Structure formats: C-alpha cells, structure tokens
Amino acid sequence: MNRKLLMAGIACLGLYGPVCQAQTAAQLAEFCRRAPQMLSQCTPPSTDLSSVDMKVVQASLIGMKSSNWQIRDDAFDALRKAYQDKVMPPSIQNAVIKALILRNTEKVHTPDTGDGEAFGEGLADYLEVVGSFGTPEAAYALLDHDLIQTGGIATRGIAAAGPMVVQPVLKRFDEIPTPIEQGSEVVGYALSLIHVMTSLVTAGQINALQRAAIEQRIMAASASHDATLRAVAIEGLKALGDDAARARLAEIAKSDPWVASLPPRRDFYPVREDAEKALAASRPR
C-alpha cells in the first residue's frame, strides 16, 4: 500500500509501538492489511488553517497575557475553539505552554472570586491541550513537580513526546531522595514518573538502551519501602514483560510484605495479588 498513507495511519492511530514490535514479516503484513480499515475510522487533525479566524487568534494571544486568570482562561478557550480539530502552529503552541506555566504559578492561591472549581477546570483544559502537542517543549512543561501529579492527562502528554523525553524523565526520577519511605511526600511524584516510563515502554518507540535504563528504575521502584509505589511498578514490569521483569513479578507475588485489612477481607496481600495477575497476563519474550 502507499507508504505515506501507511505512515499517516501509524501517526494518527498511535501505532508506532505495534509496528516496531512486529517480530515477523507476517505480523507486519497483517498490520498493513488492516491499516486501510483503521484509517477509515481515524480523523487526524487538519493542517489546513485557512478557516481559522486570525482576528480571534490575535485577540486570544493578547488576552492570555492578562494578569487576571479569568480573562486568560476566556482567551485560551477562544483560542482552543479557533483551532478545534486543527494542528496549532509551533508559535501558538509555545504561547499556550507559556500560559500554562503562568497558570501553574497561581495554583497555590485560592481565587478571590471564590470560583475555585472554575479555576481547577481551567487548568485541566490547559493540560489536555498541551498534552496533545507531543513535543519536548510540552513534555518539559508537564514535568513540573505539581503538574505531573495531576493525573493521566499530564503523564500521557509527557510520554507522547516519545524517546526525546526519556532522559529528562530518568533524571528527575534519579533526583528523588532514596530510600522512598512509606507515605513519603515524594511518593506521588515518583508514581507519576513511573506512569510515564510505563507509557513509554508500552508505546514501543524507545531503543534498547532507553528501555534498559527505564527497566532499572522500575525495578528500583518495585523494591521501594512504599507499598503504593511497588504496586504501580508492577504495571511497569508487566509492560516490560522480559525474563528479568517476570522474575521480579514472581518474587513480589511470593514475598511482598504489605498486609491489608479491608472488610469483608482480612489480612490479605494486595501487592502480591497484583503481581500474580500481572505475571499471568504478561507473555514471555
């Protein structure tokens, strides 16, 4: 089939991983056979910006520099709608990223208007748009200590930058003081970084050295003193799925020390159970 069409489909559907992971010619041929059908269900963002109202864009860019967060949010919302289903040019993306960084500096303040819910929802809108860029610049902004902990929108947005973001993610994980104790204030940050690493492994775009470096960190997290971090590391081990990861899952399934008591169940081992399920679901490679 047409190579440009195939690559467009891979990009649109986020299927770099399956293509890179195809172990045989038959597997790759099967993907190519199914590509036209998958493409028919895919509507990639348009690069035709002729319908974008540039007056709205210019007014929005000015409004996004306001000292008033509500004016900035209204301007950002207008900009977002102007580019709906279209790819924002790099200059516009950079303006949105700067607005997010400014927005984030206000996170510790409760708006005087009392409209705290709208303040939080506005931040979520920024995260969704910036997370869709898939650029290193967007990823670096989302790697902020607090933004990364807002949830899956941020961690997926970071991982969308692919191999280019691996080193910054590893660096930030290595900067966390160890050992990470149960309930430590850094646990949430570490959890978010592990989520990013797991997404990078799952996407399949990283090279062998990057994969090995990520595996080293996930292994370390799986031995943390914090049970929640060990539980999240299990997903990373499952995604890795190699002999070393499976051996670690087997070890956790037998010996993880966390005992929980949650009616009607008493004295059970949640992390062990998660490891058993992950081991059963992962395939030897």
N, C-alpha and C positions, 0 to 999 in steps of 0.2 A: 504494500500500500504506500501512498505518498508519505515520504519521511516527515515533511513539515506538518502534515495532518496528524501523524502519529505523535510527534513531539508536542504539538499543541494539546493533544488529548492528555498526554502524560502530565503536562504542566497544569492543565485545568483541573484534572481529577486528583492531583497529588499522588500520582502513581510512580514516582521515581523509585521508591523502595521496591515494589513488586518487580519492576523491570531489572533493577540492579541485582535483585536476589534470585532471578531466574537461573537455575542451575543447569538447565539443559536447553538445547535448541527447541525441543518440543514445547517446553514451558513458555519460552519467548514467543513461539509461533501461536500458541493458544491465546496469549495476551493480544497479539496483533489481530487475530481472528475476531476477538471480542471488542476491539477498540472502536470500530465504527458504531456499534450499538451503544457503547458507553458514551461516545461523543454526542450522540443524538440526544442524550439526557443531560448534557452539560451546556451551560450558557456562560462562557468565560466573560470577564469584564471587557467592555468595549474600549478600544484605543481611539475611537472616533470622538473627538471632543468638540465637534462643530456645533452640537446642540447645547453646550454648556454656556450659561449666561455669565459672561465675564464681568458684567457690572455687579452681579451678586457675589462673584468670587472676590473682586477687589474690595467691595464693602465688607465682606466677611473677614478678609485678611486684616483690615484696619480694626474691625471690632474685636478680633481675637487678641489684640494688644492692649485692650482696655484694662484699667486697674480694677474694674468691677467684674466679679466672676460670673454674674448672671448675664451681663452684656456679652462677655466672651463666650459663654455657653450658647447663647442665642445665635451668635455669629458662626460658631463652629457647626451648629445644627443646620444653618442655612448652607454652609459650605458642603457639608456632608450630603445634603439633598441635591445640591447642584451637580455633584459627581456620582450620584446614585447609579450603580451598575457600570461605572466607568473607572478607568485607571487614573488616579491622581498623578500629575507630573511630579518629578522629584522635588522641584522647588515648593510645590504645595504640600507635599508630604513632610518636608523639613519644617514648614511653618506649623503644621499640625503637631509634629513632635515637640517643637519648642513650646507650643501652647499646653501640651500635656505636662511637660516638665514644670512650667509655671503653675499649672493647676495642682500638681502634686505638692508644691511648696506650701499650699494652703490647707493641706489635709489635716493639720493639727488644729485648725481653727474651726469653731462652730460658727456658721454664718449668722450675722446679727439679725437677719430676717427670720430666723427660726426655721427656714426651709431646708433643714438638713437632709431630708430624703431626696429632694431635687439635686442637692449638691453631690450626693453619692451617686445618683443615677447618671449625672453628667459625666463623672469620672469614668463610669463603666462604658459610656458611649465612646469616649476618647480611647480607652483601652481596646475596644473592639476594632475601631478604625486603624489605629496604629498597629495592632496585632496582625492586621490583614496585609500590611505592606511587605512583610517578608524580607526586609533589608537589614543589614548590620546596624544601621543608624537607629532603626526602630527597635531592634533587639537590645541595643545598649541602653536605650531609654527605659525599656521594660525591665531590665536587670536591676533597676533601683531596688534597694533593700525592702522597701514597703510595697512598691507596685507589683513586684513579682509574687508577693504573698496574697494578692487579691483573688487568685484562682486560676482556673484553666484558660481563660481568655489571654492572660498575660503569659503563662508558661508556653502555651501553644504558639503565641505570637513570636516568642523568642526562638523556639525550635524551628519556626518557619524560615528563619534565616539560614538554616542548614549548616554545612561544615564550617562556614565562616565564623559561627558563634561558639564553636566548641571550646576554643582556648579561653575566651573570656569566662565562660561558664565554669570550666575547670579551675581557673584562677580564683574565682570567687568562692568556690567550694573549699579550696585549699586554704583560704584565708580564715575560715571558721575555726575558732579555738577548739582543740580536742583535748580530752575526750568530750563528746557531747553527752551531757548527763540527762537523766530522765527529767522532762519538764523544763529543760533549759530554754532561755529566751531566744536562742538561736535555732531552735528546732524547726520552727515554721519556715525560716529562710532556707535551711538545709533541705527540708521536704520539697520546697518549690524547685530548688536546683536539681534534685533527683528526678522530679517530674519532667523537667526539661531534658535531662540526659536520657531518660527512658523514651521520650518522644523522638529524640534524635536517633536512637538505636532503631526504633520502630520504623522511622521513615526510610532507613536504609541508604542514605546518601553519604554517610561518613566513610572514611577509609579505614583500613585495618589498624593503623596506629592510633587513630582517634577512638576507634571502638575499644581498643585495649586500654587506653587511658580512662575512658568512661567506666569500663568494667572494674578497673582498680578502685575508683571512687565508690561505685555501687557496692562492691564487696566490703569496703570500709564502713559504709553506712549500714550494711546488714549486720555488722558486729557492734553497732552503737549501743550505748547504755540506755538509749531512749527506745521504748517499745514501738512507738508510732513510727519513728524513722526506720526501724527494722522492717516494719510491715510495709512501708512504701517501697523500700529497697527490694522487696520480694517481686514487685511488679517489674522492676528493672532487671532482676535476674531472670524472670520469665521471658522478657523481651530478648535478652541476650541469648538464652537457650543453648549455650555451648556446654561442653563437658564440665568445665570449672563452675559455671553458674548452676548447673543441675546438681553437682556435688554439694555446693553450698546450700541449695534449697533442701536437699536431703538431710543435711546436717541440722539446719534450722528446724525442720519438721520433727526431728528427734529430740532436740535439746533446748529450744528456746525457753527461757525461764519465766516469761510473763504468764502469771496465773490470773484469770479474771473471774468475777462472780457477777453474773447478770441474770436475775430471775427470768424464767424458771431454771436456768442453768447455773450450776455452781462449780467452782474450781475447774475451769476448762482453760485451754491454751489457744487463744485466738491466733497468735502469730504462727504457731505450729500448724494450725488448720489451714491458714492462708498459704503457707509453704507447701503443704501437701497438695492443695488444689492447683497451685502454680506448677508443681512438678508433674502432676498428671496431665496438665494442659500443654506443657512445653514438649517439643519434639527434639529428640537427639539430632545433632548436626555433625 
